[in-house]
Amino acid sequence: MNGLLILIPVALLLGGVGLAAFIWSLRSGQYEDLEGAAWRILQDDDKPKP
């Protein structure tokens, strides 16, 4: 029973940290261009070095 007194607040704290990180990533524009990376990997940008 004493373990629950420690584990429940720790779980709530870690959940809050995860939620804060997710909200931060939304506000910083992390998910704005979901298709851009998929198209960039298909482009052939390799230029021979002189």
Secondary structure, 3 states (H helix, E strand, C coil): CHHHHHHHHHHHHHHHHHHHHHHHHHHCCCCCCCCHHHHHHHCCCCCCCC
